[in-house]
Amino acid sequence: PAANVILALGRRGAPRQLGVPGEDLPKVSYRMIEPAAFAGRRVLVVGGGNAAADCALGLADAKVTAAVGLSYRRAELARLRASVRARIEAAFASGAITPYLGTEVVRITEHHVELRRDHHVESLANDDVIVQIGGTPPNQLLKAIGIELVEKRGEA
């Protein structure tokens, strides 16, 4: 028997979903491992935090995609580290990443993504969607197997 057991589940747990039609299509993923997998493709990253910005920057920096866009429901990216903010703003200014701020994904189809801004819906030609909107931690699973959870605040 082991004296200690380490469960390396991460704090993200299961990825949070958008809850929109078409989210179950094969073109939708919840992470980007290698930008090369998106070569020549029009990619929309969804989210407004560091993970989404880093993902979009990774794609733009690789210079392999046909286009990279970033959709976020708020009008500005408010929760970014300073270093990430500077890089994403530079990528927006240079056109390396197209910002779709103040938009919400309402539908995903095989060749398009529909974004709502205010009361208008725009259809973007699209090949892949990468959803980076956080996750739900596996707290219920851990509690069910008898693990006590202690919450500590700090920067990860």
Backbone torsions as a table, in degrees:
resi	resn	phi	psi	omega
1	PRO	NA	147.4	-179.2
2	ALA	-86.6	143.3	176.5
3	ALA	-76.2	-31.6	-179.6
4	ASN	-139.7	152.1	176.4
5	VAL	-130.0	134.4	178.0
6	ILE	-110.4	123.7	175.1
7	LEU	-103.9	106.1	-178.9
8	ALA	-96.1	70.6	-176.3
9	LEU	-88.9	-14.1	-175.0
10	GLY	78.0	165.3	-179.3
11	ARG	-92.4	-8.4	-178.4
12	ARG	-79.3	-37.6	-178.4
13	GLY	67.6	-133.4	179.1
14	ALA	-83.8	134.6	-179.8
15	PRO	-62.7	138.8	177.0
16	ARG	-71.9	141.0	-178.7
17	GLN	-106.6	161.3	-178.9
18	LEU	-77.2	-31.6	-178.6
19	GLY	73.8	38.7	-179.1
20	VAL	-121.5	156.2	175.7
21	PRO	-59.0	137.8	177.7
22	GLY	91.9	-4.5	-178.5
23	GLU	-66.1	-18.2	179.5
24	ASP	-86.8	1.2	178.5
25	LEU	-66.7	150.5	-179.7
26	PRO	-61.9	-19.7	-178.7
27	LYS	-75.5	-8.1	-178.3
28	VAL	-98.1	127.3	176.7
29	SER	-133.5	170.1	-175.2
30	TYR	-120.2	12.1	175.4
31	ARG	-164.0	160.3	174.6
32	MET	-123.7	120.3	178.7
33	ILE	-94.1	-50.3	-179.8
34	GLU	-131.3	126.7	177.8
35	PRO	-59.3	-28.6	-177.9
36	ALA	-57.6	-27.5	179.5
37	ALA	-64.8	-17.0	-177.0
38	PHE	-109.3	18.7	-177.6
39	ALA	-58.1	129.8	177.0
40	GLY	73.9	8.1	-174.0
41	ARG	-109.0	155.6	176.8
42	ARG	-94.5	113.4	-171.5
43	VAL	-114.9	134.9	173.0
44	LEU	-115.0	122.4	174.2
45	VAL	-95.9	135.3	-178.5
46	VAL	-115.8	123.0	177.5
47	GLY	146.1	165.2	-175.8
48	GLY	-127.8	8.1	-179.1
49	GLY	-100.4	-172.2	-178.4
50	ASN	-60.4	-38.7	-178.9
51	ALA	-62.6	-44.9	179.7
52	ALA	-65.6	-44.5	179.8
53	ALA	-63.8	-44.2	178.3
54	ASP	-61.7	-39.2	178.7
55	CYS	-63.2	-49.7	179.9
56	ALA	-62.2	-41.4	178.9
57	LEU	-65.2	-39.4	177.9
58	GLY	-60.9	-42.1	177.3
59	LEU	-65.9	-45.8	-179.0
60	ALA	-65.2	-42.1	-179.3
61	ASP	-64.4	-32.1	-179.3
62	ALA	-71.0	-23.2	178.1
63	LYS	55.1	39.5	179.5
64	VAL	-113.9	-17.5	-176.9
65	THR	-83.7	160.9	173.2
66	ALA	-76.0	-32.9	179.3
67	ALA	-163.8	148.3	174.7
68	VAL	-129.3	127.8	175.1
69	GLY	-124.4	157.6	177.2
70	LEU	-129.1	116.7	178.5
71	SER	-103.8	131.2	176.4
72	TYR	-142.3	140.2	-173.1
73	ARG	-69.5	-22.6	179.1
74	ARG	-95.6	162.6	-176.3
75	ALA	-75.3	-14.0	177.1
76	GLU	-146.4	156.8	178.3
77	LEU	-88.6	102.8	-170.3
78	ALA	-98.4	-14.4	-170.8
79	ARG	-111.8	32.8	-175.6
80	LEU	-98.4	147.9	169.2
81	ARG	-62.1	150.8	-177.0
82	ALA	-57.2	-41.3	-178.2
83	SER	-66.3	-37.9	179.3
84	VAL	-70.7	-41.2	179.2
85	ARG	-57.9	-46.0	-179.1
86	ALA	-61.3	-43.1	-178.6
87	ARG	-68.9	-41.7	-178.0
88	ILE	-69.6	-39.1	178.2
89	GLU	-63.9	-38.2	176.7
90	ALA	-65.8	-38.9	179.1
91	ALA	-68.0	-36.8	174.8
92	PHE	-63.6	-47.2	-176.7
93	ALA	-63.5	-36.2	-178.2
94	SER	-82.7	-12.8	-177.5
95	GLY	87.3	5.1	178.6
96	ALA	-67.6	-30.5	176.2
97	ILE	-131.1	130.9	177.0
98	THR	-90.0	120.6	179.0
99	PRO	-82.3	132.4	172.2
100	TYR	-119.6	65.6	-177.6
101	LEU	-82.1	148.3	-176.8
102	GLY	73.8	26.2	-179.9
103	THR	-121.3	157.9	177.5
104	GLU	-133.9	130.5	176.7
105	VAL	-68.3	126.6	179.1
106	VAL	-114.0	-18.9	-179.7
107	ARG	-164.2	142.9	176.7
108	ILE	-122.6	128.8	175.6
109	THR	-120.4	176.9	-176.4
110	GLU	-57.6	-36.8	-175.4
111	HIS	-121.0	3.3	-176.9
112	HIS	-144.2	163.9	168.7
113	VAL	-129.9	133.5	177.7
114	GLU	-101.8	126.0	-179.6
115	LEU	-115.8	134.0	176.4
116	ARG	-102.4	129.8	172.8
117	ARG	-125.5	116.7	-173.5
118	ASP	57.9	-116.7	-178.1
119	HIS	-110.4	12.3	-177.4
120	HIS	-110.0	137.0	176.5
121	VAL	-109.8	128.5	179.9
122	GLU	-111.8	137.7	178.2
123	SER	-105.7	120.8	179.6
124	LEU	-104.1	134.9	170.5
125	ALA	-64.5	133.6	-170.7
126	ASN	-156.6	143.3	177.6
127	ASP	-109.2	-31.7	-176.9
128	ASP	-145.4	147.0	174.8
129	VAL	-125.6	129.6	175.8
130	ILE	-115.5	114.7	-176.9
131	VAL	-92.9	121.7	-179.5
132	GLN	-129.7	66.8	-176.2
133	ILE	-115.9	27.2	177.7
134	GLY	88.6	-168.6	-178.1
135	GLY	-152.2	175.4	176.5
136	THR	-107.0	121.2	-177.2
137	PRO	-65.6	155.2	-176.6
138	PRO	-82.0	40.4	-176.1
139	ASN	-58.3	-44.0	-177.5
140	GLN	-63.4	-41.8	177.9
141	LEU	-60.6	-47.2	-177.7
142	LEU	-63.4	-44.0	178.6
143	LYS	-64.0	-37.1	-179.0
144	ALA	-64.5	-28.9	179.4
145	ILE	-97.6	11.6	171.2
146	GLY	89.6	19.1	179.7
147	ILE	-93.3	127.6	177.7
148	GLU	-82.7	131.9	-179.6
149	LEU	-100.4	134.5	176.7
150	VAL	-122.0	122.8	-178.0
151	GLU	-94.2	128.6	177.3
152	LYS	-124.5	138.9	-179.6
153	ARG	-98.6	144.5	178.1
154	GLY	167.3	-177.3	-179.1
155	GLU	-99.1	131.8	-178.5
156	ALA	-84.8	NA	NA
